[in-house]
Amino acid sequence: MIKLLVDGVFFQLNDTGIARVWRSVLELLAADGRFQIYFLDRGRAPAIAGIEYIPFPNYLCIHCPADSRLIQDICDSYGIDVFTSSYYTTPVNTPMLLMVYDMIPELFGFDLSQRMWMEKAAAICYAQRYLCISENTRTDLLAMYPEIPSSHVAMAHCGVDTAVFHQRAAADVEAFRRQYGLDRPYFLFVGSRVQHQGYKNSGLFFAALARMGEARFDVFCVGGEREIEPHILGSLPPGVRCQRVELTDDELALAYGGALALVYPSLYEGFGMPVIEAMASGCPVITTRHGSLAEAAGDAALLIGGDSVDEMCAALVQVQEAGIRDSLRRKGLDHVCQFRWREMANELASGLELLVRESRAGVYDGFFAEWERLRQIQANVDCAQ
């Protein structure tokens, strides 16, 4: 049996889509039988049967080289065969498969001198195998790191938890709407409204609303920034209400079920999980062709270019027609059948097994020795500062 160590660092940092990916995949791997899974618990770890949890210090990116040494100590102590991380942490001489979600910081002008993004680059350079969550992310990774052999980069789409995201009973949806005062038709916006360089593109949606004049619908924002931005509230047409809430996944499925549409105008996503979760819940989707979104949405959404207010206005008007909504709903329910977590878990398992075989054959011994030396130098520099 292969001993796999997983760093649960992302659960300490956030509870967004990446956490959903790892909860779903680890449940399947733990039941697989090929792996004995150890999990570095830095806080807020999911409780999954069949996994051994190891308490571990909180992640601080300024201590990453020393953190890598501690991870390696755990690997040595438990006889770990292979390592993977839910975010960008590394050991120093244990083989690693890295899951890559997106290349947003690199493409959208983030400050790559920040330690977190430097550690992302280090993790990409250290890893021996990769699993990307979309073909678009795979293409971007290989374009930015042409030294990585394409044969070392696999792809598997995210899945949908159909136990949660499915069409709900009309009475349950209506009870949810009453709870949140949703007594009119509403558009749903999920996630951050404000991101570096505006890649989430929420401004296009709200600019389109401002142009529509008086409207007989509301806006329901789930997650993202804690307060609706004043300029958004000030731009809404007369009578349009906009509220922001935090929801459980179960409540989110109900919110999808009652919405006119999910409006997801992002200019780049590594995958775009809200798109397929909305479809699985019977919710029409308006999204763009950018990044992996056309890949996730297929022909089951209203696809827009993402830079035209007129085009967004037209989509918002179009999706209010009952016939259009019904057509999108049917297409969406058919489309999402192809997105299953089992496929990602199988691809991850295959990559891990291959990496263990290569490592046991000594393929990476020379690399590990040099990396450990360089990482120690970095740790010494950090201590001196």
Protein Blocks (a to p, Z undefined) as FASTA:
>chain_A
ZZddddfklmmmpccfklmmmmmmmmmmmmnopaccddddebjpacdehiacdddddddf
klmmmmmmmmmmmmmmnopabdcdfblcddfkbccddddfbjklmmnopafkbmklmmmm
mmmmmpmbdcdfbfklmmmmmmmmmmbcfklpccddddddfklmccddfklmmmmmmmno
pabccdddedjfbdghhlnommmmmmmmmmnopadbddddeehjfbdcfklmmmpcehia
cddddddfklmmmmmmmpmbdcdfbfbdfkopmlmmmmmnopacdddfehjllmmnmmmb
ccdehlafklmmmmmmmmmpmklmmmmmmmmmmmmmmpcfklmmmmmmmmmmmmmmmmmn
ommmmmmmmmmmmmmmmmmmmmmZZ
